[in-house]
Every structure is written in C-alpha cells, then in structure tokens.
Amino acid sequence: MRWEPNARGRLGEAAFELFTERGFEQVTVAEIAERAGLTERTFFRYFADKREVLFAGADGFQEIFVSGVASAPDSAAPIEAVAGALYAAAAMFLAHEGGVRRRAAIIAAHPDLRERELVKLATVASAVADALRRRGVTDPAASLTAEAGLAVFRIAFARWIAAPDGPDLARLIAESLDELKLVAAGK
C-alpha cells in the first residue's frame, strides 16, 4: 500500500467512526485499518490495541494538569493551583469538543473502558499530588487537594457531557469548585 500522510490521525478517525456506528466490541483492528486505507501492521505501529486509540492522549491530558499546577503563582493556595490546571484542561477540551464528546459516549457505553478511564484519572490525581508536593504542599493536603480537584473535574465533565447545549465546561468547573468550598466550610 502506498504511503499516505497522517496515518495515526486517519486510524483514530476510522476507529471513532466505527466505534460510534457499531459499538466498541463489534469493531476489529482489521476493520479500523481497512476504513483508514491502511494495513493492520500500520495500525500496530501506532497503537498496541484498539483501546489505545481512545486513551492515546492520556499523557498529554496528565501533562496539562501537572504543568497547570507547576505554573501557578507561588502565592497560590493548593486548590487555586489545581483550579488553574482544571481550567487549562477545560480549554483543551473545548478546543476539541466534538472528539471529546464522541470519546465520552464510546467510553460510557462500555464497562471495561469506563474502568480504564477511572484508572487514567487516578493516575492523573497521583501526578497532580506529586506536582503539589514539589510546590511544598505536604501530605495529606497534597493528596486530598489532588483528589478533590479531579473529583471536581469528573463532576463538571459529566454535567457538561449530559447537557451539550448547557454551560461551558469552565463555568461548570467554577460552579463545582464553589460547591466544594461550601461543603468544606460546612455550609
């Protein structure tokens, strides 16, 4: 087969189309490669398996959170540093809204993928806690703040996905952060 540019992107788009049309379980790697006009061998150059198409951006997602915490002003309270990271993630999601929504729908329809998504988020929470520790935040505050921040993100994200015509993700994050502050203050 003749070389064509953007094989990774074409494979990803083909996989998303097929997963949306037929469901994750019913799609094979061979079908993804065929839809993309490529070979199975080419697929495996870019992805270990078909799940990896959905989770290929996990490192970049984590990096947005970690760099958001690291770049917060030194005077920022731990939750403010995490909030900055949440808003950075929201901006990235809004820039790729169509793909993010398709990915969320595919994952929501498959229990194994939901589990994998939770593992990814736990890994991000751990990385955020490490970033807070590098800022001098001690435990358990670093771990609590990271976990709370990821909980805020998950809840705001779920609300955003459920209401495509509703408020944008950044606003939902702000509302969730405000709610968390009220809960923590005992109100």
Protein Blocks (a to p, Z undefined) as FASTA:
>chain_A
ZZdehklmmmmmmmmmmmmmnojklpcfklmmmmnopafklmmmmpgblklmmmmmmmmm
mmmmmmmmmmpcfklcfklmmmmmmmmmmmmmmmmmmmmmmmmmmmmmpmklmmmmmmmm
mmmmmmmmmmmmmnopacfklmmmmmmmmmmmmmmmmmmmmmmmlccfklmmmmmmmmmm
mmmnoZZ
